Amino acid sequence: MNLLFAFLLAAPTQLAFLTQPGQTGTGVCSPKVTVELEDAGGATAMAPAPVALTLTGPDAFFSAADCTGPIIDPNGGLIIPRGGSNASFYFLHPHVGPLPLTVSGDPYAAVTQSWTVVAAPGVAMGLTFLGIGSVSIKQSACSEALSYVFHDINGALVTAPRALTVIYSPADYVEFYSDASCRSRRLLSADLPAGSSGSQVYVRAGLIGAYTVRAASPGLEPSTVQVLISGGPQGCASAHALWPALALLPLLRPRRSR
């Protein structure tokens, strides 16, 4: 009976934070956060199978202590391995105020810590497109340079405190390039080194319409600009505009006489 009791006590029954809650700054990489499995008595326990963790609260999660490199998928990207007892991460958040940090993983109940994010002047916490609310270009033509810069909590221009990845969207409808002729390899993102003040990107699109172009770096406030695509020199119409006419084509075909 004592052996059975000891076995049951050692089996994991809950998640718990191994590190204490604290505070971090806007755009500042958080201290290390570690969550572990515990048994019914609160002692560290080993995972009998991998436990995929769900993370909520902060804007972005990282494995690296300086919040560089690939982000952690908050929906199961962080795993306590079989035979392991814990997993650790770091996070970024651009907004001032209280920040509940919640971790869960089936079949264990969620646990929450209360963090605080304070203003950190001089540290990049967002990016913004310079001097433009919208830009108009012809269908399939290359745009002017869309320049963006990093800013701190007060809106002052600052440089990147670490290497940052800027992701461009919507990639399904708008093409992104690094050159003014839009002939280089298409971009999905740009990797900027520490000390960078920003960058620029060129865009083009093949369908007439209005598109909200977004530049975002995980954990920082994103920026958007409206890109308006009008008809090219040949007066090409958009696929959406042509669809009603295309739908009528079967009705316009001459019928064969019997």
C-alpha positions in Angstrom: 0.0 0.0 0.0 2.8 2.4 0.8 4.5 1.7 -2.6 1.2 2.3 -4.4 0.7 5.5 -2.5 4.2 6.7 -3.3 3.6 5.9 -7.0 0.4 7.8 -7.1 2.0 10.7 -5.3 4.9 10.9 -7.8 2.5 10.9 -10.9 2.1 14.4 -12.3 -1.3 16.0 -11.5 -0.8 19.7 -12.2 1.2 22.5 -13.8 2.9 25.1 -11.7 5.2 28.1 -12.2 8.7 27.4 -11.0 9.7 31.1 -11.4 8.1 34.0 -9.7 6.0 36.7 -11.5 7.6 40.1 -12.0 7.7 43.0 -14.4 9.2 43.8 -17.8 9.3 46.9 -20.0 7.7 47.7 -23.4 9.9 46.1 -26.0 12.1 44.5 -23.3 12.7 40.8 -23.3 11.2 39.3 -20.1 13.1 37.4 -17.5 13.1 33.6 -17.9 9.7 31.9 -17.1 9.7 28.2 -16.2 6.6 26.0 -15.8 6.9 22.5 -14.4 4.8 19.4 -13.7 4.1 18.6 -10.1 2.5 15.7 -8.2 -0.4 16.0 -5.7 2.1 16.9 -3.0 3.6 19.8 -4.9 6.9 17.9 -5.7 8.4 18.0 -9.2 7.1 15.1 -11.4 8.2 13.6 -14.7 6.0 13.7 -17.8 4.9 10.2 -18.8 4.2 11.5 -22.3 5.0 14.8 -24.1 2.9 17.8 -22.9 2.2 20.5 -25.5 1.7 23.8 -23.7 -0.7 26.6 -24.7 0.6 30.1 -23.8 -1.6 33.2 -23.6 -1.3 36.8 -22.5 1.9 38.3 -23.9 2.2 39.3 -27.6 5.1 36.9 -28.5 7.1 34.1 -27.0 10.7 33.1 -27.6 13.2 30.3 -26.6 16.2 32.6 -26.7 17.1 34.7 -23.7 17.3 37.9 -25.8 14.0 37.3 -27.6 15.7 36.7 -31.0 15.2 33.9 -33.5 12.1 31.9 -34.2 9.0 32.6 -32.1 7.3 29.9 -30.1 3.9 28.9 -31.5 1.6 29.7 -28.5 -0.7 26.8 -29.4 1.5 23.9 -28.5 4.9 25.0 -29.7 6.4 24.7 -26.3 6.7 21.1 -25.1 7.6 19.3 -21.8 9.2 16.2 -23.3 8.5 12.7 -22.1 10.7 12.1 -19.0 11.2 15.8 -18.6 9.6 17.9 -15.9 9.7 21.5 -17.1 9.9 24.0 -20.0 11.1 27.6 -20.2 10.4 30.6 -22.4 10.8 34.4 -22.6 8.2 36.9 -23.9 7.8 40.4 -25.4 4.8 42.7 -24.9 4.3 46.3 -26.3 1.6 47.6 -24.0 1.8 49.1 -20.5 -0.3 47.6 -17.8 -1.1 44.4 -15.9 -0.4 41.3 -17.9 -1.9 37.9 -17.0 0.3 35.1 -18.2 -1.5 31.7 -18.6 -0.1 28.3 -19.4 -2.1 25.2 -19.9 -1.5 21.7 -21.3 -3.9 18.8 -21.6 -4.8 17.1 -19.3 -3.6 19.6 -16.8 -5.5 22.7 -15.7 -4.3 26.1 -16.6 -2.2 28.2 -14.3 -1.8 32.0 -14.3 0.7 34.5 -13.1 0.2 38.3 -12.9 3.0 40.3 -14.6 3.3 44.0 -15.1 4.6 45.8 -18.2 6.0 49.3 -17.6 7.0 52.0 -20.0 10.6 51.7 -21.2 11.6 54.9 -23.0 14.4 54.5 -25.5 13.6 50.9 -26.3 11.9 49.9 -29.6 8.4 48.7 -29.0 6.8 49.4 -32.4 7.3 50.4 -35.9 5.6 52.9 -38.2 5.5 53.7 -41.9 7.0 57.1 -42.6 4.8 60.0 -43.8 2.2 58.1 -45.8 -1.3 57.0 -45.0 -1.9 55.5 -48.4 -0.1 55.0 -51.7 -1.6 54.6 -55.2 0.1 52.5 -57.9 -0.9 51.0 -61.3 -1.8 47.4 -61.6 1.4 45.2 -61.7 3.6 48.3 -61.4 6.2 48.6 -58.6 5.5 51.1 -55.9 7.7 53.8 -54.4 9.7 52.8 -51.4 7.5 52.2 -48.3 9.9 53.2 -45.5 9.4 52.3 -41.9 11.2 53.1 -38.6 11.3 51.8 -35.1 9.9 53.9 -32.2 9.7 53.7 -28.4 6.7 54.1 -26.1 6.8 57.9 -26.5 6.9 57.8 -30.3 10.6 58.8 -30.4 12.7 57.2 -33.2 15.1 54.6 -31.8 17.2 51.7 -33.1 16.6 48.0 -32.8 18.1 46.7 -29.5 18.6 43.3 -31.0 18.2 41.5 -34.3 14.5 41.8 -35.4 12.4 40.1 -38.1 9.8 42.2 -39.8 7.0 40.2 -41.5 5.1 41.6 -44.4 1.4 40.9 -45.3 -0.9 40.1 -47.0 1.4 37.9 -49.0 -1.4 36.2 -50.8 -2.5 39.4 -52.7 0.5 41.7 -52.5 4.1 41.0 -53.6 7.0 42.4 -51.6 10.5 43.2 -52.9 13.7 44.8 -51.7 14.4 46.6 -55.0 12.8 49.5 -56.8 12.1 47.5 -60.0 10.4 44.6 -58.1 12.5 42.1 -60.0 14.4 40.6 -57.1 13.3 37.5 -55.2 9.9 38.1 -53.5 10.1 38.7 -49.8 7.9 37.4 -47.0 10.0 39.1 -44.2 13.2 41.0 -43.6 15.9 40.3 -41.0 17.3 43.5 -39.6 20.4 43.7 -37.4 20.7 45.2 -33.9 21.2 48.9 -34.3 19.0 49.2 -37.3 16.7 52.2 -37.4 14.3 50.6 -39.9 14.1 49.7 -43.5 12.0 49.9 -46.7 10.1 47.6 -49.0 8.5 47.9 -52.4 5.2 46.3 -53.4 3.1 45.5 -56.4 -0.2 43.7 -57.0 -1.9 42.1 -60.0 -5.5 42.7 -59.0 -7.3 46.1 -58.8 -8.4 46.9 -55.3 -7.4 48.4 -51.9 -5.1 46.4 -49.7 -3.9 47.0 -46.1 -0.2 46.4 -46.1 1.2 45.4 -42.7 4.7 45.3 -41.4 5.0 43.6 -38.0 7.8 42.2 -35.7 6.7 39.7 -33.1 6.2 41.4 -29.7 6.2 45.0 -31.2 3.3 47.2 -32.3 2.8 46.8 -36.1 2.2 49.5 -38.7 -0.1 49.5 -41.7 -0.5 51.5 -44.9 -3.3 51.5 -47.5 -2.2 50.5 -51.0 -4.6 51.4 -53.8 -4.2 49.4 -57.1 -5.8 51.0 -60.2 -6.1 49.8 -63.8 -2.9 49.5 -65.8 -2.2 51.0 -69.2 -4.2 48.3 -70.9 -7.2 49.1 -68.7 -7.2 45.6 -67.3 -10.0 44.8 -64.9 -9.8 42.9 -61.7 -10.8 39.2 -61.5 -13.6 40.3 -59.1 -14.9 42.7 -61.7 -14.8 40.2 -64.5 -16.5 37.4 -62.6 -20.1 38.4 -63.4 -19.3 38.5 -67.1 -17.5 35.2 -67.0 -20.4 33.6 -65.3 -22.7 34.6 -68.2 -20.6 33.0 -70.9 -22.4 29.6 -70.9 -25.7 31.5 -71.4 -24.3 33.4 -74.4 -23.1 30.3 -76.4 -25.3 29.7 -79.5 -27.5 26.6 -79.2 -27.3 23.9 -81.7 -30.3 23.3 -83.8 -31.9 19.9 -83.6 
